[in-house]
Amino acid sequence: MKDPRRFFLTIGLAALLSVIVVIFVENDTARLISTVITTMFSVWFINRKRWKENGRGQ
C-alpha cells in the first residue's frame, strides 16, 4: 500500500455508509446485504488503482 491515508479514508467511508444503513434499515437481511455490498465496494475502491497499473481493471 503506497498511500495509507487513502486506505484509511476508504475504510472510514465504508464504516460511515454502514452506520447510515444500520440507522435507516430495520430489516436484518437487508442490513446484511448492504454491509456486504459496502465491503465489496470498499475493496474495489482500494484495489482499483493497483488493478489499473497491472492492466486488469478499467
N, CA, C and O atoms as CSV, one atom per row, in Angstrom:
chain,resi,resn,atom,element,x,y,z
A,1,MET,N,N,0.846,-1.190,0.000
A,1,MET,CA,C,0.000,0.000,0.000
A,1,MET,C,C,0.884,1.244,0.000
A,1,MET,O,O,1.590,1.524,0.969
A,2,LYS,N,N,0.831,1.986,-1.111
A,2,LYS,CA,C,1.692,3.150,-1.235
A,2,LYS,C,C,1.167,4.330,-0.426
A,2,LYS,O,O,1.952,5.090,0.141
A,3,ASP,N,N,-0.149,4.490,-0.369
A,3,ASP,CA,C,-0.735,5.648,0.297
A,3,ASP,C,C,-1.662,5.181,1.415
A,3,ASP,O,O,-2.827,4.882,1.150
A,4,PRO,N,N,-1.182,5.109,2.655
A,4,PRO,CA,C,-2.029,4.625,3.744
A,4,PRO,C,C,-3.207,5.546,4.043
A,4,PRO,O,O,-4.240,5.089,4.534
A,5,ARG,N,N,-3.063,6.852,3.750
A,5,ARG,CA,C,-4.187,7.765,4.006
A,5,ARG,C,C,-5.402,7.380,3.162
A,5,ARG,O,O,-6.533,7.392,3.648
A,6,ARG,N,N,-5.163,7.045,1.917
A,6,ARG,CA,C,-6.250,6.650,1.023
A,6,ARG,C,C,-6.952,5.398,1.539
A,6,ARG,O,O,-8.176,5.285,1.479
A,7,PHE,N,N,-6.149,4.455,2.049
A,7,PHE,CA,C,-6.692,3.219,2.598
A,7,PHE,C,C,-7.610,3.517,3.781
A,7,PHE,O,O,-8.737,3.023,3.834
A,8,PHE,N,N,-7.131,4.324,4.729
A,8,PHE,CA,C,-7.927,4.623,5.913
A,8,PHE,C,C,-9.152,5.460,5.564
A,8,PHE,O,O,-10.206,5.319,6.185
A,9,LEU,N,N,-9.010,6.329,4.572
A,9,LEU,CA,C,-10.144,7.131,4.127
A,9,LEU,C,C,-11.240,6.235,3.559
A,9,LEU,O,O,-12.423,6.452,3.821
A,10,THR,N,N,-10.846,5.237,2.787
A,10,THR,CA,C,-11.811,4.308,2.206
A,10,THR,C,C,-12.496,3.491,3.290
A,10,THR,O,O,-13.710,3.292,3.252
A,11,ILE,N,N,-11.705,3.013,4.272
A,11,ILE,CA,C,-12.280,2.258,5.381
A,11,ILE,C,C,-13.272,3.128,6.154
A,11,ILE,O,O,-14.353,2.669,6.522
A,12,GLY,N,N,-12.901,4.377,6.393
A,12,GLY,CA,C,-13.792,5.298,7.100
A,12,GLY,C,C,-15.076,5.539,6.333
A,12,GLY,O,O,-16.157,5.599,6.919
A,13,LEU,N,N,-14.956,5.678,5.008
A,13,LEU,CA,C,-16.133,5.881,4.168
A,13,LEU,C,C,-17.061,4.672,4.248
A,13,LEU,O,O,-18.278,4.823,4.361
A,14,ALA,N,N,-16.484,3.477,4.188
A,14,ALA,CA,C,-17.279,2.257,4.281
A,14,ALA,C,C,-17.963,2.159,5.642
A,14,ALA,O,O,-19.127,1.769,5.730
A,15,ALA,N,N,-17.240,2.511,6.699
A,15,ALA,CA,C,-17.824,2.471,8.043
A,15,ALA,C,C,-18.977,3.463,8.156
A,15,ALA,O,O,-20.010,3.157,8.752
A,16,LEU,N,N,-18.799,4.639,7.588
A,16,LEU,CA,C,-19.841,5.662,7.623
A,16,LEU,C,C,-21.084,5.186,6.877
A,16,LEU,O,O,-22.202,5.343,7.367
A,17,LEU,N,N,-20.891,4.605,5.697
A,17,LEU,CA,C,-22.018,4.078,4.935
A,17,LEU,C,C,-22.730,2.971,5.714
A,17,LEU,O,O,-23.958,2.897,5.716
A,18,SER,N,N,-21.952,2.116,6.370
A,18,SER,CA,C,-22.544,1.024,7.148
A,18,SER,C,C,-23.376,1.568,8.291
A,18,SER,O,O,-24.469,1.069,8.559
A,19,VAL,N,N,-22.865,2.596,8.971
A,19,VAL,CA,C,-23.602,3.202,10.087
A,19,VAL,C,C,-24.904,3.809,9.593
A,19,VAL,O,O,-25.948,3.648,10.225
A,20,ILE,N,N,-24.845,4.513,8.454
A,20,ILE,CA,C,-26.050,5.123,7.886
A,20,ILE,C,C,-27.081,4.041,7.569
A,20,ILE,O,O,-28.268,4.195,7.856
A,21,VAL,N,N,-26.604,2.931,6.965
A,21,VAL,CA,C,-27.500,1.834,6.612
A,21,VAL,C,C,-28.136,1.237,7.862
A,21,VAL,O,O,-29.338,0.972,7.888
A,22,VAL,N,N,-27.321,1.025,8.901
A,22,VAL,CA,C,-27.833,0.437,10.143
A,22,VAL,C,C,-28.883,1.343,10.766
A,22,VAL,O,O,-29.866,0.858,11.328
A,23,ILE,N,N,-28.685,2.657,10.673
A,23,ILE,CA,C,-29.653,3.592,11.261
A,23,ILE,C,C,-30.977,3.536,10.500
A,23,ILE,O,O,-32.045,3.524,11.111
A,24,PHE,N,N,-30.909,3.503,9.178
A,24,PHE,CA,C,-32.125,3.637,8.378
A,24,PHE,C,C,-32.812,2.312,8.071
A,24,PHE,O,O,-34.014,2.287,7.808
A,25,VAL,N,N,-32.064,1.211,8.103
A,25,VAL,CA,C,-32.639,-0.078,7.720
A,25,VAL,C,C,-32.911,-0.901,8.970
A,25,VAL,O,O,-32.006,-1.145,9.769
A,26,GLU,N,N,-34.158,-1.329,9.139
A,26,GLU,CA,C,-34.539,-2.098,10.323
A,26,GLU,C,C,-34.447,-3.595,10.060
A,26,GLU,O,O,-34.266,-4.381,10.989
A,27,ASN,N,N,-34.572,-3.993,8.792
A,27,ASN,CA,C,-34.585,-5.415,8.452
A,27,ASN,C,C,-33.173,-5.984,8.505
A,27,ASN,O,O,-32.252,-5.410,7.925
A,28,ASP,N,N,-32.993,-7.117,9.202
A,28,ASP,CA,C,-31.659,-7.705,9.368
A,28,ASP,C,C,-31.093,-8.211,8.044
A,28,ASP,O,O,-29.899,-8.058,7.790
A,29,THR,N,N,-31.925,-8.809,7.201
A,29,THR,CA,C,-31.438,-9.349,5.933
A,29,THR,C,C,-30.941,-8.223,5.030
A,29,THR,O,O,-29.871,-8.325,4.431
A,30,ALA,N,N,-31.721,-7.153,4.938
A,30,ALA,CA,C,-31.318,-6.011,4.112
A,30,ALA,C,C,-30.043,-5.386,4.663
A,30,ALA,O,O,-29.183,-4.936,3.905
A,31,ARG,N,N,-29.928,-5.360,5.985
A,31,ARG,CA,C,-28.742,-4.797,6.623
A,31,ARG,C,C,-27.501,-5.615,6.253
A,31,ARG,O,O,-26.448,-5.061,5.938
A,32,LEU,N,N,-27.647,-6.947,6.297
A,32,LEU,CA,C,-26.529,-7.839,5.963
A,32,LEU,C,C,-26.111,-7.662,4.505
A,32,LEU,O,O,-24.924,-7.557,4.199
A,33,ILE,N,N,-27.097,-7.631,3.611
A,33,ILE,CA,C,-26.809,-7.485,2.185
A,33,ILE,C,C,-26.101,-6.160,1.908
A,33,ILE,O,O,-25.131,-6.112,1.152
A,34,SER,N,N,-26.593,-5.086,2.526
A,34,SER,CA,C,-25.988,-3.774,2.287
A,34,SER,C,C,-24.581,-3.706,2.861
A,34,SER,O,O,-23.717,-3.038,2.294
A,35,THR,N,N,-24.335,-4.394,3.984
A,35,THR,CA,C,-22.985,-4.429,4.548
A,35,THR,C,C,-22.032,-5.137,3.593
A,35,THR,O,O,-20.906,-4.686,3.382
A,36,VAL,N,N,-22.491,-6.256,3.012
A,36,VAL,CA,C,-21.657,-6.994,2.054
A,36,VAL,C,C,-21.356,-6.131,0.842
A,36,VAL,O,O,-20.216,-6.086,0.378
A,37,ILE,N,N,-22.374,-5.441,0.324
A,37,ILE,CA,C,-22.178,-4.590,-0.853
A,37,ILE,C,C,-21.197,-3.470,-0.534
A,37,ILE,O,O,-20.327,-3.151,-1.345
A,38,THR,N,N,-21.338,-2.870,0.651
A,38,THR,CA,C,-20.444,-1.788,1.052
A,38,THR,C,C,-19.003,-2.279,1.149
A,38,THR,O,O,-18.073,-1.601,0.712
A,39,THR,N,N,-18.831,-3.465,1.727
A,39,THR,CA,C,-17.481,-4.034,1.860
A,39,THR,C,C,-16.874,-4.306,0.488
A,39,THR,O,O,-15.708,-3.993,0.250
A,40,MET,N,N,-17.668,-4.890,-0.420
A,40,MET,CA,C,-17.162,-5.182,-1.761
A,40,MET,C,C,-16.777,-3.894,-2.487
A,40,MET,O,O,-15.758,-3.840,-3.175
A,41,PHE,N,N,-17.604,-2.859,-2.325
A,41,PHE,CA,C,-17.299,-1.578,-2.948
A,41,PHE,C,C,-15.995,-1.003,-2.403
A,41,PHE,O,O,-15.186,-0.453,-3.151
A,42,SER,N,N,-15.799,-1.138,-1.087
A,42,SER,CA,C,-14.576,-0.613,-0.474
A,42,SER,C,C,-13.354,-1.331,-1.009
A,42,SER,O,O,-12.350,-0.698,-1.338
A,43,VAL,N,N,-13.433,-2.662,-1.100
A,43,VAL,CA,C,-12.309,-3.448,-1.618
A,43,VAL,C,C,-12.014,-3.050,-3.057
A,43,VAL,O,O,-10.852,-2.895,-3.433
A,44,TRP,N,N,-13.067,-2.883,-3.870
A,44,TRP,CA,C,-12.880,-2.469,-5.259
A,44,TRP,C,C,-12.231,-1.093,-5.334
A,44,TRP,O,O,-11.340,-0.852,-6.148
A,45,PHE,N,N,-12.700,-0.184,-4.457
A,45,PHE,CA,C,-12.200,1.189,-4.484
A,45,PHE,C,C,-10.725,1.235,-4.117
A,45,PHE,O,O,-9.955,2.004,-4.693
A,46,ILE,N,N,-10.329,0.388,-3.134
A,46,ILE,CA,C,-8.933,0.357,-2.708
A,46,ILE,C,C,-8.055,-0.230,-3.811
A,46,ILE,O,O,-6.973,0.289,-4.083
A,47,ASN,N,N,-8.515,-1.309,-4.447
A,47,ASN,CA,C,-7.676,-2.047,-5.397
A,47,ASN,C,C,-7.754,-1.513,-6.822
A,47,ASN,O,O,-7.015,-1.973,-7.693
A,48,ARG,N,N,-8.640,-0.547,-7.072
A,48,ARG,CA,C,-8.864,-0.058,-8.424
A,48,ARG,C,C,-7.574,0.460,-9.064
A,48,ARG,O,O,-7.272,0.141,-10.214
A,49,LYS,N,N,-6.814,1.265,-8.306
A,49,LYS,CA,C,-5.595,1.856,-8.856
A,49,LYS,C,C,-4.553,0.775,-9.154
A,49,LYS,O,O,-3.889,0.808,-10.190
A,50,ARG,N,N,-4.420,-0.179,-8.234
A,50,ARG,CA,C,-3.441,-1.251,-8.425
A,50,ARG,C,C,-3.803,-2.088,-9.647
A,50,ARG,O,O,-2.926,-2.490,-10.413
A,51,TRP,N,N,-5.104,-2.352,-9.829
A,51,TRP,CA,C,-5.532,-3.130,-10.990
A,51,TRP,C,C,-5.253,-2.377,-12.286
A,51,TRP,O,O,-4.878,-2.981,-13.291
A,52,LYS,N,N,-5.435,-1.065,-12.263
A,52,LYS,CA,C,-5.150,-0.278,-13.457
A,52,LYS,C,C,-3.678,-0.377,-13.818
A,52,LYS,O,O,-3.322,-0.476,-14.993
A,53,GLU,N,N,-2.820,-0.350,-12.797
A,53,GLU,CA,C,-1.378,-0.446,-13.065
A,53,GLU,C,C,-1.032,-1.803,-13.658
A,53,GLU,O,O,-0.122,-1.909,-14.480
A,54,ASN,N,N,-1.753,-2.842,-13.247
A,54,ASN,CA,C,-1.499,-4.183,-13.765
A,54,ASN,C,C,-2.249,-4.441,-15.070
A,54,ASN,O,O,-2.049,-5.478,-15.703
A,55,GLY,N,N,-3.109,-3.510,-15.478
A,55,GLY,CA,C,-3.829,-3.644,-16.733
A,55,GLY,C,C,-5.059,-4.528,-16.644
A,55,GLY,O,O,-5.556,-4.990,-17.671
A,56,ARG,N,N,-5.568,-4.780,-15.424
A,56,ARG,CA,C,-6.733,-5.663,-15.277
A,56,ARG,C,C,-8.034,-4.894,-15.185
A,56,ARG,O,O,-9.026,-5.291,-15.797
A,57,GLY,N,N,-8.056,-3.788,-14.426
A,57,GLY,CA,C,-9.316,-3.075,-14.216
A,57,GLY,C,C,-9.389,-1.792,-15.009
A,57,GLY,O,O,-8.393,-1.085,-15.168
A,58,GLN,N,N,-10.570,-1.499,-15.504
A,58,GLN,CA,C,-10.756,-0.246,-16.229
A,58,GLN,C,C,-11.580,0.706,-15.384
A,58,GLN,O,O,-11.856,1.828,-15.810
